[in-house]
Each structure stands twice: as structure tokens, then as C-alpha cells.
Amino acid sequence: MSHDFEAQRRETFDTFAELTKGGQKLPAMSVVEFYLLVDGDDANWAGAEKALRAKGFATERDEGEDTLIVATKTALRIAPDVIWEQERIVSEIGLSYDFYPDGWEFGFDDK
């Protein structure tokens, strides 16, 4: 089954619309963390981390080892198109190593 990138993009843009409609103040700039879930027993952790790092991301495995946390190394301008551009890259790499994209959030280094 192929991944529906258009649905994923819509979800990112809808999330921004909901956050701003709800009155939440978003940071102007922030590190962004993307989450990749293991999609089967054949997930290639080392390959995925190497490929993501080559694209300029930092990676970290969670304690349960079912999620790969992928973070931007620098703060991004917080806008749906900017987030989506990075999310698409992370997702494409993750999918090629048997990980499934599972959302994002602002990192702890908000500016």
C-alpha cells in the first residue's frame, strides 16, 4: 500500500488552522520534532538514522524502541508550508526504511 502524502499534507495544514483558530500562540521559530513509528519487524534503524542525519536532522530512539524521533538541528520558521517541506523529507526517508510517519511537534528549544 502506498503512502498518501496529500492526506498527510492536509493534516499538517489542518493542524495549523485548528491551533490558530483555537487561539493558541505559536512560536515564530522552533526546532521541530517528527515521529516515525516502526512499521514491522524489518525496520532498519541504523539505515534510517544514517539517511536522516545525512539530510541534516538529529535522531534519537525512544526508550521503548518503537519510535524514531527526528529533529531539525536549527529552528524553523513556524508555518505549515515550512513544516510540511521538512515533514515530507523525513517521511519519505522513514518509509523507505520501514517506518511510518506519526506526526510532529515543536521541540524544546523554542525561540
Helices and strands as residue ranges (DSSP letters): H 5-21, E 29-30, E 32-38, H 45-54, E 57-61, E 67-72, E 76-77, H 80-96, E 99-106
